């Protein structure tokens, strides 16, 4: 079956955060929103059909995760990335961000140092600071047109730290870290006794010629100190179902995580639609995802082409994974407020402000390319009129 990702779906008046919160987020209800990381494509019909079938039953009571749910996860992770995980390693979380917070509470104490690699997904900052831990930044650096890890700095920053929150594929810079990079991270974490909290929610959305590697699958020693978070939400546009999971091979770490999840916070139950939706997505979604990735790659290429032609002062960091591109506007010499005025109020394009991803994100913007190509073309056209 061929899927039509060019279709424009009207999401207004559906309580969509991306579309219906434009006034509160941007102060302008007319922006073309290309910010928060969900898709403007239809969620897969096979997922909707499975949920609809379950909702035909008249009772929506407390629900277990059946054997078939765990089998779907095990099979999907093996097929897509070659990692043989065991059912007992899988633990629920109502989204990766809540899971990160559970892990911070489970594996660290107030005041402990936690390393993040900036610029990075804004909830990482809150997971550290709002839980009264000490934030330590290991800024990425640009080398030959791509963001890379400063390993000398990382070695220093991990000294005395209790955990690192790794983002792979990296949001917002789009890196899919290579085996030698991941092994160096793992060895440094072992050297310093640091737990790896790995956000791999975008691990299914990998551009052709790239390969995602789970750091926990590279070495049993890494697996023993690693908790990996994944979900079908980014992959299949199911963020509203609030369903994700952690893979924790180490029983001691797993027990600590489940204690916080189920007994301290009492958020381990999940919901019916999320359980059914995950199973349907993972059992039926391979071809849909392959077509999605090809389409997103086309959007990346089109964005890069248009920026070079119409916005030559902008540097576009094309994603190796994720459907997010990182745009550098610093050559214009504008403050963030001045850039917001140009983009939001004159061009009427709603992007994520780079400063939300850390101080080294100032002058950058993140653009979401999980949308019909017409949106990409319109966004660049609007920006080119004012810059």
C-alpha positions as CSV (number, residue, x, y, z in Angstrom):
1,X,0.0,0.0,0.0
2,X,1.2,3.5,-0.8
3,X,0.6,6.2,1.8
4,X,0.0,9.8,0.9
5,X,2.1,12.1,3.0
6,X,1.4,15.1,0.8
7,X,-2.2,15.2,2.1
8,X,-2.9,18.3,4.1
9,X,-4.9,17.4,7.2
10,X,-6.7,20.2,9.0
11,X,-5.8,19.9,12.7
12,X,-7.4,23.1,13.9
13,X,-10.2,22.9,16.5
14,X,-9.0,19.4,17.6
15,X,-7.2,20.8,20.8
16,X,-3.9,20.3,18.9
17,X,-1.1,21.9,20.9
18,X,0.8,22.6,17.7
19,X,-2.1,24.3,15.9
20,X,-4.6,25.5,18.6
21,X,-2.1,26.9,21.0
22,X,-0.4,29.3,18.5
23,X,-1.7,32.4,20.2
24,X,-0.5,31.4,23.6
25,X,2.9,30.0,22.4
26,X,3.8,32.6,19.8
27,X,1.5,35.5,20.4
28,X,0.3,35.2,16.9
29,X,-2.6,32.8,15.9
30,X,-1.6,32.9,12.2
31,X,1.8,31.4,12.2
32,X,2.5,28.3,10.2
33,X,3.4,26.0,13.1
34,X,6.5,23.9,12.6
35,X,7.7,23.5,16.1
36,X,6.5,20.8,18.6
37,X,7.6,17.3,17.6
38,X,4.5,15.6,16.4
39,X,3.5,15.0,12.8
40,X,1.0,16.7,10.6
41,X,0.4,13.4,8.8
42,X,-2.5,11.0,9.5
43,X,-1.8,8.5,12.2
44,X,-1.7,5.1,10.6
45,X,-5.1,3.7,9.9
46,X,-4.2,0.2,11.2
47,X,-3.6,1.9,14.6
48,X,-6.9,3.8,14.6
49,X,-8.7,0.6,13.5
50,X,-7.2,-1.4,16.4
51,X,-8.2,1.3,18.9
52,X,-11.7,1.6,17.5
53,X,-12.2,-2.1,17.7
54,X,-11.2,-2.1,21.4
55,X,-13.4,0.9,22.1
56,X,-16.4,-1.1,20.7
57,X,-16.4,-3.0,24.0
58,X,-18.6,-1.2,26.5
59,X,-16.2,-1.4,29.5
60,X,-13.1,0.7,29.7
61,X,-11.7,-0.5,33.1
62,X,-8.3,-1.0,34.5
63,X,-6.2,-2.9,31.9
64,X,-3.2,-5.2,32.0
65,X,-0.5,-5.2,29.4
66,X,-0.9,-8.6,27.8
67,X,1.8,-10.9,26.6
68,X,1.2,-9.7,23.0
69,X,2.2,-6.2,24.1
70,X,5.6,-7.3,25.3
71,X,6.1,-9.6,22.3
72,X,5.3,-6.6,20.0
73,X,8.1,-4.5,21.6
74,X,10.6,-7.4,21.6
75,X,9.9,-8.1,17.9
76,X,10.0,-4.5,16.8
77,X,13.3,-3.7,18.5
78,X,14.9,-6.8,17.0
79,X,13.6,-6.2,13.5
80,X,14.5,-2.5,13.4
81,X,17.8,-2.3,15.2
82,X,19.0,-5.9,15.9
83,X,18.8,-5.7,19.7
84,X,17.6,-8.9,21.4
85,X,15.8,-7.7,24.5
86,X,14.0,-9.8,27.1
87,X,10.4,-9.3,28.2
88,X,11.5,-8.9,31.8
89,X,13.7,-5.9,30.9
90,X,10.7,-3.8,29.7
91,X,9.1,-1.3,32.1
92,X,6.3,1.1,31.4
93,X,6.3,4.9,31.5
94,X,3.6,7.3,30.5
95,X,5.9,9.1,28.0
96,X,9.7,9.4,27.8
97,X,9.8,12.7,29.7
98,X,8.0,11.3,32.7
99,X,10.3,8.3,32.4
100,X,13.4,10.5,32.5
101,X,12.2,12.0,35.7
102,X,11.5,8.6,37.2
103,X,15.0,7.6,36.4
104,X,16.5,10.7,37.9
105,X,14.6,10.1,41.1
106,X,15.5,6.4,41.1
107,X,19.2,6.6,40.4
108,X,20.4,9.9,41.9
109,X,19.9,12.0,45.1
110,X,19.3,15.7,45.6
111,X,22.4,17.7,44.8
112,X,23.9,15.0,42.6
113,X,25.5,16.1,39.3
114,X,23.8,15.0,36.1
115,X,25.5,15.6,32.7
116,X,23.6,16.7,29.6
117,X,24.9,17.5,26.1
118,X,23.7,20.9,24.9
119,X,22.0,22.2,22.9
120,X,19.5,19.6,23.9
121,X,15.8,18.8,24.3
122,X,14.5,21.3,26.9
123,X,12.8,18.8,29.3
124,X,16.3,17.5,30.1
125,X,17.0,20.7,32.0
126,X,13.8,20.4,34.1
127,X,14.4,16.7,34.8
128,X,17.6,17.8,36.5
129,X,16.8,21.1,38.1
130,X,13.2,20.5,39.1
131,X,14.3,17.4,41.0
132,X,17.0,19.4,42.9
133,X,19.9,17.9,41.1
134,X,23.0,19.8,39.8
135,X,23.1,20.4,36.1
136,X,26.4,19.9,34.3
137,X,26.7,20.8,30.6
138,X,28.9,19.0,28.1
139,X,28.4,21.3,25.1
140,X,28.6,19.7,21.6
141,X,30.9,21.4,19.2
142,X,30.9,21.8,15.4
143,X,33.5,20.0,13.4
144,X,33.5,19.9,9.6
145,X,29.8,20.8,9.4
146,X,28.4,18.5,12.0
147,X,28.0,18.5,15.8
148,X,30.3,16.2,17.7
149,X,31.0,15.4,21.3
150,X,33.9,17.1,23.1
151,X,35.3,14.0,24.8
152,X,38.0,15.7,26.8
153,X,35.3,18.0,28.3
154,X,33.0,15.0,28.8
155,X,35.7,13.1,30.7
156,X,36.1,16.1,33.1
157,X,32.4,16.6,33.5
158,X,31.6,13.0,34.3
159,X,34.1,13.1,37.2
160,X,31.9,13.3,40.3
161,X,28.6,12.9,38.3
162,X,26.0,10.3,39.0
163,X,24.3,10.1,35.7
164,X,24.3,11.3,32.1
165,X,21.1,11.9,30.1
166,X,22.1,10.8,26.6
167,X,20.0,11.8,23.6
168,X,20.5,9.5,20.6
169,X,19.4,10.4,17.9
170,X,20.1,13.8,19.2
171,X,17.4,16.4,19.5
172,X,17.8,19.1,18.1
173,X,21.1,18.7,16.2
174,X,20.0,15.4,14.5
175,X,23.1,13.4,15.1
176,X,22.9,9.6,15.0
177,X,26.0,8.8,17.1
178,X,28.4,6.3,15.6
179,X,29.7,3.1,17.3
180,X,33.1,4.6,18.3
181,X,31.4,7.6,19.8
182,X,29.0,5.5,21.8
183,X,31.7,3.2,23.0
184,X,33.8,6.1,24.2
185,X,30.7,7.4,26.1
186,X,30.2,4.0,27.6
187,X,33.8,3.6,28.7
188,X,33.9,7.0,30.3
189,X,30.7,6.3,32.2
190,X,32.2,3.0,33.5
191,X,35.4,4.8,34.4
192,X,33.5,7.4,36.5
193,X,30.7,5.1,37.8
194,X,28.0,7.1,35.9
195,X,24.5,5.7,35.1
196,X,23.5,6.2,31.5
197,X,19.9,7.4,31.0
198,X,19.4,7.1,27.2
199,X,16.6,8.9,25.5
200,X,16.2,7.0,22.2
201,X,12.6,8.0,21.3
202,X,13.7,9.0,17.8
203,X,15.6,5.7,17.1
204,X,13.2,4.5,14.5
205,X,13.4,7.6,12.4
206,X,16.9,7.2,10.8
207,X,17.8,8.6,7.5
208,X,19.1,6.2,4.7
209,X,22.8,5.5,4.9
210,X,22.7,5.9,8.7
211,X,22.3,3.2,11.4
212,X,21.0,3.6,14.9
213,X,22.9,1.6,17.6
214,X,21.6,1.2,21.1
215,X,24.5,1.9,23.5
216,X,23.2,-0.9,25.8
217,X,23.5,-3.4,22.9
218,X,27.2,-2.7,22.3
219,X,28.7,-4.1,25.5
220,X,27.2,-6.1,28.4
221,X,29.0,-3.7,30.8
222,X,27.2,-0.7,29.2
223,X,23.9,-2.6,29.5
224,X,24.5,-3.1,33.2
225,X,24.5,0.6,33.8
226,X,22.0,1.8,31.2
227,X,18.3,2.5,31.0
228,X,17.0,3.0,27.5
229,X,13.8,4.9,26.7
230,X,11.8,4.3,23.5
231,X,8.2,4.8,22.3
232,X,6.0,4.5,19.3
233,X,4.8,8.1,19.7
234,X,7.3,9.9,17.5
235,X,7.5,7.0,15.0
236,X,3.8,6.7,14.3
237,X,2.4,10.1,15.4
238,X,0.8,8.7,18.6
239,X,2.0,11.3,21.2
240,X,-1.5,11.8,22.5
241,X,-1.6,8.2,23.7
242,X,1.0,8.8,26.4
243,X,2.7,5.4,26.1
244,X,6.4,4.7,26.2
245,X,8.7,2.1,27.8
246,X,12.1,1.6,29.4
247,X,14.5,-1.2,28.6
248,X,16.5,-2.0,31.8
249,X,18.7,-5.2,31.6
250,X,20.1,-4.8,35.1
251,X,17.6,-6.2,37.6
252,X,18.8,-3.9,40.4
253,X,18.3,-0.8,38.3
254,X,14.9,-2.1,37.1
255,X,13.7,-2.7,40.7
256,X,14.7,0.9,41.7
257,X,12.9,2.3,38.6
258,X,9.7,0.3,39.2
259,X,9.7,1.3,42.9
260,X,9.5,5.0,42.0
261,X,7.1,4.5,39.1
262,X,4.6,2.2,40.8
263,X,4.9,2.9,44.5
264,X,6.2,6.4,44.9
265,X,4.5,8.1,42.0
266,X,1.8,5.6,41.1
267,X,2.0,6.2,37.4
268,X,2.6,2.7,36.2
269,X,-0.8,1.7,35.0
270,X,-1.0,3.1,31.5
271,X,-4.1,3.4,29.3
272,X,-6.1,1.2,27.0
273,X,-5.6,3.2,23.8
274,X,-1.8,3.3,24.3
275,X,-1.5,-0.4,25.0
276,X,-3.6,-1.3,21.9
277,X,-2.0,1.4,19.8
278,X,1.6,0.3,20.5
279,X,0.9,-3.3,19.7
280,X,-0.9,-2.4,16.4
281,X,1.9,0.0,15.4
282,X,4.8,-2.4,16.1
283,X,3.1,-5.4,14.5
284,X,1.9,-3.7,11.3
285,X,4.0,-0.5,10.9
286,X,7.2,-1.5,9.1
287,X,6.1,-0.5,5.6
288,X,4.4,2.6,6.8
289,X,7.5,3.7,8.6
290,X,9.8,3.0,5.6
291,X,7.6,5.2,3.4
292,X,7.5,7.9,6.1
293,X,11.3,8.0,6.3
294,X,11.7,8.3,2.5
295,X,9.2,11.2,2.6
296,X,10.9,13.0,5.4
297,X,14.3,12.6,3.7
298,X,12.7,14.3,0.7
299,X,11.6,17.2,3.0
300,X,15.1,17.5,4.4
301,X,16.6,17.6,0.9
302,X,14.0,20.2,-0.2
303,X,14.6,22.4,2.8
304,X,18.3,22.3,2.3
305,X,17.9,23.2,-1.4
306,X,15.5,26.1,-0.7
307,X,17.6,27.5,2.1
308,X,20.7,27.5,-0.1
309,X,18.8,29.3,-2.9
310,X,16.7,31.7,-0.8
311,X,18.3,32.0,2.6
312,X,22.1,31.6,1.9
313,X,23.1,33.2,5.3
314,X,21.3,30.4,7.1
315,X,23.2,27.2,7.9
316,X,21.0,24.1,7.9
317,X,22.2,21.1,9.9
318,X,20.4,18.2,8.2
319,X,19.3,15.4,10.5
320,X,20.9,12.0,10.3
321,X,18.0,10.9,12.5
322,X,14.7,12.5,13.7
323,X,12.5,14.6,11.6
324,X,13.9,17.8,13.0
325,X,16.4,20.2,11.4
326,X,18.6,22.7,13.3
327,X,18.9,26.1,11.6
328,X,21.6,28.6,12.4
329,X,20.5,32.2,11.8
330,X,23.5,33.8,13.7
331,X,25.0,35.3,10.5
332,X,22.2,37.9,10.5
333,X,23.5,39.3,13.7
334,X,20.1,39.6,15.3
335,X,19.2,39.1,18.9
336,X,16.7,36.4,19.7
337,X,14.0,39.0,20.2
338,X,14.8,40.6,16.9
339,X,14.8,37.2,15.2
340,X,11.5,36.3,16.8
341,X,10.0,39.6,15.4
342,X,11.2,38.7,11.9
343,X,10.1,35.0,12.0
344,X,6.9,35.1,14.1
345,X,5.4,38.4,13.4
346,X,6.6,39.3,10.0
347,X,7.1,35.9,8.2
348,X,4.5,34.2,10.4
349,X,6.4,31.0,10.8
350,X,6.5,29.3,14.2
351,X,9.7,27.5,15.0
352,X,11.3,26.4,18.3
353,X,13.6,29.0,19.7
354,X,17.1,27.7,20.0
355,X,17.7,29.3,23.4
356,X,15.2,26.8,24.9
357,X,17.8,24.1,24.1
358,X,20.6,25.9,26.1
359,X,22.6,29.0,25.9
360,X,24.6,27.7,23.0
361,X,21.3,27.5,21.0
362,X,20.9,31.3,20.8
363,X,20.5,32.4,17.3
364,X,19.3,28.9,16.2
365,X,15.8,27.6,15.5
366,X,14.5,24.0,15.3
367,X,12.1,23.2,12.4
368,X,9.8,20.2,12.3
369,X,9.8,18.5,8.9
370,X,7.1,15.8,9.6
371,X,4.6,17.6,7.5
372,X,3.4,17.9,3.9
373,X,6.2,19.2,1.6
374,X,4.0,22.2,0.8
375,X,4.5,23.4,4.4
376,X,8.3,23.3,4.0
377,X,8.2,25.3,0.8
378,X,5.8,27.8,2.3
379,X,7.9,28.3,5.4
380,X,11.0,29.0,3.5
381,X,9.2,31.4,1.1
382,X,7.7,33.3,4.1
383,X,11.1,33.6,5.8
384,X,12.9,34.6,2.6
385,X,10.5,37.6,2.2
386,X,11.7,39.2,5.5
387,X,15.3,38.1,5.8
